[in-house]
């Protein structure tokens, strides 16, 4: 494992949400963190765990993620797992910068002016907070995770987009 992990005050895991979980490359990276643990069993925080190798069990864990779904609750399973990862690494879980319906932002930006300026500004602020204070404020995180449209509009736009993709594929006979 790179020495950067050992020296890091904060490990930031950044991945899109796929199937309520992380991307394949992130899963492989996390699997490669297994050597950070010793092959023994200890009880910590009321659970049996592997002890972390000397020098690795300090600092914090943060998460940055986006998804194409509407609601912030779609991240719940992934965040629960990252909380467990933090505990297993004997680190503090310090927060998650989450962007639901992120794939909608870019196409919607065309002709919509500064509707998303607060989201981008809050994302930058969250990074500064994490670097300066070791945590991101809930108020900042809630701006990044705010709804960008109502759920019915989101579903209609998503369905229209995907219907167009399927029609294009059908016309190209690539299905």
C-alpha positions as CSV (number, residue, x, y, z in Angstrom):
1,X,0.0,0.0,0.0
2,X,1.4,3.4,-0.9
3,X,3.0,5.3,2.0
4,X,0.7,8.2,1.2
5,X,-2.2,6.3,2.8
6,X,-0.1,5.9,6.0
7,X,0.7,9.6,6.1
8,X,-2.8,10.9,5.1
9,X,-4.7,12.8,7.6
10,X,-7.8,12.3,5.5
11,X,-8.6,9.5,3.0
12,X,-11.1,10.8,0.4
13,X,-12.9,8.1,-1.5
14,X,-14.4,9.6,-4.7
15,X,-16.6,7.4,-6.9
16,X,-20.0,7.5,-8.7
17,X,-22.8,5.5,-7.2
18,X,-23.4,2.3,-9.2
19,X,-26.2,-0.1,-8.1
20,X,-26.3,1.4,-4.6
21,X,-22.5,0.9,-4.3
22,X,-19.2,2.0,-5.7
23,X,-17.7,1.7,-9.2
24,X,-15.6,-1.4,-10.1
25,X,-12.2,0.5,-10.0
26,X,-13.1,1.9,-6.5
27,X,-14.0,-1.6,-5.3
28,X,-10.6,-2.9,-6.6
29,X,-8.8,-0.1,-4.9
30,X,-10.6,-0.9,-1.6
31,X,-9.8,-4.6,-1.9
32,X,-6.1,-3.6,-2.3
33,X,-6.3,-1.8,1.1
34,X,-6.7,-5.2,2.8
35,X,-3.0,-5.4,3.7
36,X,-3.6,-2.4,6.0
37,X,-5.0,-4.9,8.4
38,X,-3.3,-7.5,10.4
39,X,-4.5,-11.1,10.1
40,X,-5.7,-11.3,13.7
41,X,-9.1,-10.6,15.4
42,X,-9.8,-7.9,18.0
43,X,-13.0,-6.5,19.5
44,X,-13.3,-2.8,18.7
45,X,-16.4,-0.7,18.9
46,X,-18.4,-3.8,20.0
47,X,-17.5,-5.7,16.8
48,X,-14.8,-8.2,15.9
49,X,-12.4,-6.7,13.4
50,X,-8.9,-7.0,12.1
51,X,-6.5,-4.7,13.8
52,X,-5.0,-2.0,11.6
53,X,-1.3,-2.1,11.0
54,X,0.8,0.3,13.0
55,X,0.8,3.8,11.8
56,X,-2.3,3.5,9.6
57,X,-5.0,3.8,12.2
58,X,-5.3,7.6,12.5
59,X,-7.1,10.4,10.7
60,X,-10.4,10.6,8.9
61,X,-12.4,9.2,6.0
62,X,-14.6,11.3,3.7
63,X,-16.6,10.4,0.6
64,X,-17.4,12.3,-2.6
65,X,-20.0,10.7,-4.9
66,X,-22.6,11.5,-7.6
67,X,-25.4,9.5,-9.1
68,X,-28.1,9.7,-11.8
69,X,-30.9,9.0,-9.4
70,X,-33.1,11.8,-7.9
71,X,-32.9,11.4,-4.2
72,X,-30.1,11.7,-1.8
73,X,-31.3,8.6,0.0
74,X,-29.9,6.5,-2.9
75,X,-26.5,6.9,-1.2
76,X,-27.6,5.4,2.1
77,X,-26.2,1.9,1.6
78,X,-22.9,3.2,0.2
79,X,-22.5,5.7,3.1
80,X,-23.2,3.0,5.7
81,X,-20.5,0.9,4.2
82,X,-18.0,3.8,4.1
83,X,-18.8,4.4,7.8
84,X,-17.8,0.7,8.4
85,X,-14.7,1.2,6.3
86,X,-13.7,4.1,8.5
87,X,-14.2,2.1,11.6
88,X,-12.3,-0.8,10.2
89,X,-9.4,1.5,9.4
90,X,-9.6,3.0,12.9
91,X,-10.4,6.4,11.4
92,X,-13.2,8.9,11.9
93,X,-15.9,9.1,9.2
94,X,-16.1,12.9,8.7
95,X,-18.8,13.3,6.0
96,X,-19.9,12.7,2.5
97,X,-20.3,15.3,-0.4
98,X,-23.1,13.8,-2.4
99,X,-24.6,15.0,-5.7
100,X,-27.8,13.2,-6.7
101,X,-29.2,13.6,-10.2
102,X,-25.8,14.9,-11.2
103,X,-26.0,13.7,-14.8
104,X,-29.0,16.1,-15.2
105,X,-26.9,19.2,-14.4
106,X,-24.8,19.4,-17.5
107,X,-27.6,19.2,-20.1
108,X,-29.8,21.5,-17.9
109,X,-27.0,24.1,-17.7
110,X,-27.6,25.1,-21.3
111,X,-29.6,28.3,-21.2
112,X,-30.2,28.1,-17.5
113,X,-27.7,30.7,-16.3
114,X,-26.4,30.5,-12.8
115,X,-29.1,28.1,-11.4
116,X,-26.3,25.8,-10.2
117,X,-23.7,28.3,-9.1
118,X,-24.6,27.7,-5.4
119,X,-24.0,23.9,-5.8
120,X,-20.5,24.4,-7.4
121,X,-19.6,27.1,-4.9
122,X,-20.7,24.8,-2.0
123,X,-18.7,21.9,-3.4
124,X,-15.5,24.1,-3.4
125,X,-16.4,25.3,0.1
126,X,-16.8,21.7,1.3
127,X,-13.3,20.9,0.1
128,X,-11.9,23.9,1.9
129,X,-13.7,23.0,5.1
130,X,-12.4,19.4,4.9
131,X,-8.8,20.6,4.4
132,X,-9.0,23.4,7.0
133,X,-11.3,21.9,9.7
134,X,-11.1,18.1,9.0
135,X,-14.8,18.0,8.3
136,X,-17.5,19.4,6.0
137,X,-20.4,21.3,7.5
138,X,-23.9,19.9,7.1
139,X,-25.2,23.2,5.8
140,X,-22.6,23.1,3.0
141,X,-23.3,19.4,2.2
142,X,-27.1,20.1,2.0
143,X,-26.5,22.8,-0.7
144,X,-24.6,20.3,-2.9
145,X,-27.2,17.6,-2.4
146,X,-30.2,19.9,-2.9
147,X,-32.9,19.1,-5.4
148,X,-32.4,20.7,-8.8
149,X,-36.0,20.0,-9.9
150,X,-39.0,18.2,-8.6
151,X,-39.1,14.4,-8.9
152,X,-41.8,14.3,-11.6
153,X,-39.9,16.7,-13.9
154,X,-36.7,14.6,-13.2
155,X,-38.5,11.3,-14.1
156,X,-40.1,12.8,-17.3
157,X,-36.8,14.2,-18.5
158,X,-34.9,11.0,-17.7
159,X,-37.6,8.8,-19.4
160,X,-37.6,11.1,-22.5
161,X,-33.8,11.0,-22.7
162,X,-33.6,7.2,-22.4
163,X,-36.5,6.7,-24.9
164,X,-34.5,8.7,-27.3
165,X,-31.3,6.6,-26.7
166,X,-33.3,3.4,-27.2
167,X,-34.8,4.8,-30.4
168,X,-31.4,5.7,-31.7
169,X,-30.0,2.3,-30.9
170,X,-33.0,0.6,-32.6
171,X,-32.5,2.7,-35.7
172,X,-28.9,1.7,-35.8
173,X,-29.9,-1.9,-35.1
174,X,-27.3,-2.2,-32.4
175,X,-29.5,-3.6,-29.7
